[in-house]
Amino acid sequence: QVQVVESGGGLVQPGGSLRLSCAASGSIFSILAMGWYRQAPGKQREPVASVTNGGSTSYADSVKGRFTISRDNGQNTVYLQMNNLKPEDTAVYYCNVLLRNGGLSWGQGTQVTVSS
């Protein structure tokens, strides 16, 4: 089993930046990929970005060119650098870990609010 804990959310003005962190612990040898999802009020949870053990990354079209996902394998931590934030980026951001057995582990979520 893998536990994940997010941090780094907050309130930022449009055009600003935030960096989210997610630390994984437990059976980390079973991790295939780590990533971020988000859920805005009244909307379904959607994928934002992910990174595999091999370093391959993927992004939602809405965040390409503004968000960057990175991973520190030695620390079992994944980061999401968010630049040029827009009000539509406001959501609860969840860290997600994909396991070798196909299972998923989720963090508790961290709120990101983009508002002037």
VENMOBEL-V787889 format. One record per residue. N is the residue number from 1. PHI is phi as a letter, one per 40 degrees, with the letter a starting at -180 (999 if undefined). PSI is psi in whole degrees, 0 to 359 (none if undefined). D_LAST is the distance of its C-alpha to the last C-alpha in whole Angstrom. Layout:
# VENMOBEL-V787889
n/phi/psi/d_last
N/PHI/PSI/D_LAST
N/PHI/PSI/D_LAST
This chain:
# VENMOBEL-V787889
n/phi/psi/d_last
1/999/145/40
2/b/134/37
3/b/143/34
4/b/142/31
5/b/125/28
6/c/159/24
7/a/163/22
8/h/359/19
9/c/176/16
10/i/193/13
11/b/132/9
12/a/151/8
13/c/156/5
14/d/137/6
15/g/351/10
16/c/185/10
17/b/151/13
18/a/154/15
19/b/121/19
20/c/147/20
21/b/150/24
22/a/121/27
23/b/130/30
24/b/145/33
25/a/166/36
26/h/227/39
27/c/66/41
28/c/340/39
29/c/342/42
30/c/2/42
31/c/131/38
32/c/321/38
33/a/158/35
34/b/152/31
35/a/186/28
36/b/140/25
37/b/166/24
38/a/154/21
39/b/115/20
40/c/158/18
41/d/129/18
42/g/4/21
43/b/163/22
44/c/156/25
45/c/137/24
46/b/149/24
47/c/145/25
48/b/306/23
49/a/155/25
50/a/160/29
51/a/133/31
52/c/173/35
53/d/329/37
54/c/357/39
55/g/3/35
56/c/135/35
57/b/156/31
58/a/152/29
59/b/149/26
60/c/146/25
61/d/326/24
62/c/344/21
63/b/355/20
64/d/135/23
65/g/349/22
66/b/325/19
67/b/147/20
68/b/127/23
69/b/139/25
70/a/162/28
71/a/135/31
72/b/96/33
73/c/327/36
74/c/331/37
75/b/1/35
76/f/44/34
77/b/142/31
78/b/143/28
79/b/152/25
80/b/107/22
81/c/121/20
82/b/116/17
83/b/161/16
84/f/50/13
85/c/146/11
86/b/157/10
87/d/328/9
88/c/354/13
89/c/353/13
90/c/125/12
91/a/171/15
92/c/127/18
93/b/130/20
94/b/135/23
95/c/143/26
96/b/137/29
97/b/126/33
98/c/127/35
99/b/161/39
100/c/332/42
101/c/8/44
102/g/355/41
103/c/165/39
104/b/144/35
105/b/139/34
106/b/147/30
107/c/182/28
108/c/348/26
109/g/151/23
110/b/135/19
111/c/132/16
112/b/123/13
113/b/125/10
114/b/109/7
115/a/147/4
116/c/none/0
